[in-house]
Amino acid sequence: MDYKKSVLIRANKEAAFKALTKEIDEWWGKMDYPVENKGDIFTVSWGEPWYQFKVIELKPFSQITWECVDSNQIIGDLKGVEKEWVGTKLQWVIRNINDSKVELSLIHQGLIPEFICYDVCSTAWDSFIGNSLKNYLEKEV
């Protein structure tokens, strides 16, 4: 029951990979350090709310997995969500369709319906992946 989302994007695999390693601030939140290697730790923030991730898998142009190692999740008046993502894994897979199109998939392992934030978080992911990330990558084409 992990959260899953896939989207077809008019972009090449190099651009999609770059968006998930060095350009997160262009489509999601402020990124403190670009990802270059397995083991890298980076934080994505929106002021007071933030998530810290460790890169646990890195296969250039095809797959990257982040593990949430700390967080200060703030969602309106929802209580008990601050550390809810800690220990979850975000597995991004880039599948080349052709020279100008990729399928980008996210499995957020551990983001399950039992989480307090599940409805808000899954809806937000749908928007960030299906709109923000897709639109960002397609404007580059």
C-alpha positions as CSV (number, residue, x, y, z in Angstrom):
1,M,0.0,0.0,0.0
2,D,3.0,2.3,-0.5
3,Y,2.3,5.5,-2.4
4,K,3.1,5.1,-6.1
5,K,2.9,7.5,-9.1
6,S,4.1,7.3,-12.7
7,V,4.0,9.9,-15.3
8,L,5.1,10.2,-19.0
9,I,7.3,13.2,-19.6
10,R,8.6,14.8,-22.8
11,A,12.2,14.9,-21.7
12,N,15.3,12.8,-21.9
13,K,16.7,10.6,-19.1
14,E,19.6,12.9,-18.5
15,A,17.3,15.9,-17.8
16,A,15.0,13.8,-15.6
17,F,18.0,12.5,-13.5
18,K,19.4,16.0,-13.2
19,A,16.0,17.2,-11.9
20,L,16.1,14.5,-9.1
21,T,19.7,15.2,-8.1
22,K,20.7,18.9,-8.7
23,E,17.5,20.8,-9.5
24,I,15.0,19.7,-6.8
25,D,14.6,23.4,-5.9
26,E,13.2,24.0,-9.4
27,W,10.1,21.8,-8.9
28,W,9.7,20.9,-5.2
29,G,11.5,22.8,-2.4
30,K,14.7,24.6,-1.5
31,M,17.6,22.2,-1.7
32,D,20.8,22.8,0.3
33,Y,23.3,20.6,-1.5
34,P,23.2,18.9,-5.0
35,V,23.3,15.1,-5.1
36,E,26.4,13.7,-6.7
37,N,27.2,10.4,-5.0
38,K,25.6,7.5,-3.1
39,G,25.8,8.5,0.6
40,D,25.2,12.2,0.0
41,I,22.9,13.9,2.5
42,F,20.7,16.8,1.5
43,T,17.8,18.8,2.9
44,V,14.7,20.0,1.1
45,S,12.9,22.9,2.9
46,W,10.1,25.4,2.7
47,G,11.2,27.6,5.6
48,E,10.3,25.9,8.9
49,P,9.1,22.5,7.4
50,W,12.0,20.4,6.0
51,Y,13.0,16.8,5.1
52,Q,16.6,15.4,5.2
53,F,17.5,12.6,2.9
54,K,20.4,10.2,2.4
55,V,21.0,8.8,-1.1
56,I,21.1,5.1,-0.6
57,E,21.0,4.1,-4.3
58,L,22.3,6.0,-7.3
59,K,22.3,4.6,-10.9
60,P,22.9,7.5,-13.2
61,F,20.0,8.2,-15.6
62,S,17.9,5.3,-14.4
63,Q,17.3,5.2,-10.6
64,I,17.9,7.0,-7.4
65,T,16.6,6.2,-3.9
66,W,16.5,8.6,-1.0
67,E,15.9,7.6,2.6
68,C,14.4,10.2,4.9
69,V,16.7,10.4,7.9
70,D,15.2,13.3,9.7
71,S,12.3,15.8,9.2
72,N,10.3,18.6,10.6
73,Q,7.1,18.0,8.7
74,I,4.5,20.6,9.3
75,I,1.0,20.3,7.8
76,G,-1.5,22.8,9.0
77,D,-3.1,21.7,12.3
78,L,-2.2,17.9,11.8
79,K,-0.6,16.7,15.0
80,G,2.0,13.9,15.2
81,V,3.4,14.3,11.6
82,E,6.7,15.9,12.3
83,K,8.8,12.8,12.0
84,E,6.3,10.6,10.2
85,W,8.5,10.3,7.0
86,V,11.6,9.3,8.9
87,G,12.7,5.8,7.7
88,T,10.6,5.9,4.5
89,K,12.4,5.5,1.2
90,L,11.7,7.4,-2.0
91,Q,12.6,5.3,-5.0
92,W,12.7,7.2,-8.3
93,V,12.9,5.2,-11.5
94,I,13.5,6.7,-15.0
95,R,12.5,4.5,-17.9
96,N,13.5,5.6,-21.3
97,I,10.6,5.4,-23.8
98,N,12.5,7.0,-26.7
99,D,14.9,9.9,-27.3
100,S,12.4,12.5,-26.2
101,K,10.2,10.8,-23.7
102,V,10.6,9.0,-20.3
103,E,8.4,7.4,-17.8
104,L,9.2,8.7,-14.3
105,S,8.0,6.7,-11.4
106,L,8.1,7.2,-7.6
107,I,7.4,4.6,-5.0
108,H,7.4,6.2,-1.6
109,Q,8.1,3.1,0.5
110,G,6.5,3.5,3.9
111,L,4.1,6.3,2.9
112,I,1.0,4.2,3.7
113,P,-2.7,5.0,4.3
114,E,-2.2,4.5,8.1
115,F,0.0,7.7,8.2
116,I,-1.7,10.8,9.6
117,C,-0.3,12.7,6.6
118,Y,-1.2,10.2,3.9
119,D,-4.1,12.0,2.3
120,V,-2.3,15.4,2.3
121,C,1.1,13.9,1.3
122,S,-0.2,11.6,-1.5
123,T,-2.2,14.5,-3.0
124,A,0.8,16.8,-2.8
125,W,3.0,14.1,-4.5
126,D,0.4,13.8,-7.2
127,S,0.7,17.5,-7.9
128,F,4.5,17.8,-7.5
129,I,5.1,14.9,-9.8
130,G,2.2,15.2,-12.3
131,N,2.4,19.0,-12.5
132,S,5.5,20.7,-11.0
133,L,8.1,18.2,-12.1
134,K,6.5,17.4,-15.4
135,N,6.0,21.0,-16.3
136,Y,9.5,21.9,-15.3
137,L,11.1,19.2,-17.4
138,E,8.8,19.8,-20.4
139,K,9.6,23.5,-20.5
140,E,13.2,22.5,-21.1
141,V,12.3,20.7,-24.3
